[in-house]
Amino acid sequence: MLPPILRDNLALPVVGSPLFIISHPALVIAQCKSGVVGAFPTLNARPVEQLDDWLAEITSELDNYRQKNPEKKVAPFAANLIVHRSNNRLEEDIRLLVKHKVPVVITSLGAVPEVNQAVQSYGGITLHDVTNQRHAHSAINKGATGLICVAAGAGGHAGTLSPFALIQETREWFDGPLLLAGSIANGGAVLAAQAMGADLAYIGSPFIATNEARAVDDYKQAIAQFGAEDIVYTNLFTGVHGNYLRQSIINAGMDPDNLPESDPSKMDFGSGSSSKAKAWKDIWGCGQGIGAVKSVGPVADLVDRLKREYEEARARLCA
């Protein structure tokens, strides 16, 4: 069952996933105003003082918009925490999330009871992303409100399990908030996620190809140009397996069909200024669902398309 903040304030059952480097206030605000949850990684705000400014800006802008447009569904926003020892500013980020009472916090790469307790202390909810049942059980046992099942084909860090299997096995024991990530790029796929047992769809790559996204133009155009067969699954760039655009790997002077394996014990998610993080900044994360994206445009247009396709899919099922 969804908490009221997610059940009552969405125009479409969608959460925009936090996009490394790309998500920033302009994108998050546009998503929330369109009625879907906007999210960003806290590490996108650098230095840490900028996170304080971003949270204040997003909160203020959305509050003002709600007051001026009481008839509209304005979604809450979310911040994403990398809960991993490579994140050397985790404690300070948590302090700022609590200060601003961020309504939804997404945790990745580590389930920590203290993080869940801190967010839930002011009425916030925590969603933890998982790729298998072991991690899913661990997250709930450590106090997460809900789960994000990251299935095969998701952009960035992704699992290898079919969404059917991952959702099915999770719903056998968990009846709380459940989101599905993995190649969801049109309204029919959003409805399919719900039909499988998920409450909400978790969508990332299509939002890269929007005007508000903080991505270079070539990256945005690539999302609209390429399809599922142009995605490479590798752990080279962070130590965790993920999906990346083949063309960006070629542009970096590497052979996407002959990439070495990385050492998972040396994971690096760019929380500092390491040379490795800088070396991979032009490698473009992307999911397999991008074939549904045909052009670059405003967030509002993308969400309108998803809404239209969602309703069309529902109508077909009821016909």
Buried (B, 14 or more C-beta within 10 A) or exposed (E): EBBEBBEEBBBBBBBBBBBBBBBBBBBBBBBBBBBBBBBBBBBBBBEBEEBBEBBBBBBEBBEEBBEEEEEEBBBBBBBBBBBBEBBEBBEBBBBBBBEBEBBBBBBBBBBBEEBBEBBBEEEBBBBBBBBBBEBBBBBBEBBBBBBBBBBBBBBBBBBEBEBEEBBEBBBEEBEBBBBBBBBBBBBBBBBBBBEBBBBBBBBBBBBBBBBBBBBEEEBBBBBBBBEBEBBBBBBBBBBBBBBBBBBBBEBBEBEBEEBEEBEEEEBBBBBBEEEBBEEBEEBBBBBBBBBBBEEBBEBBBBBBBBBEBBEBBBEEEEE
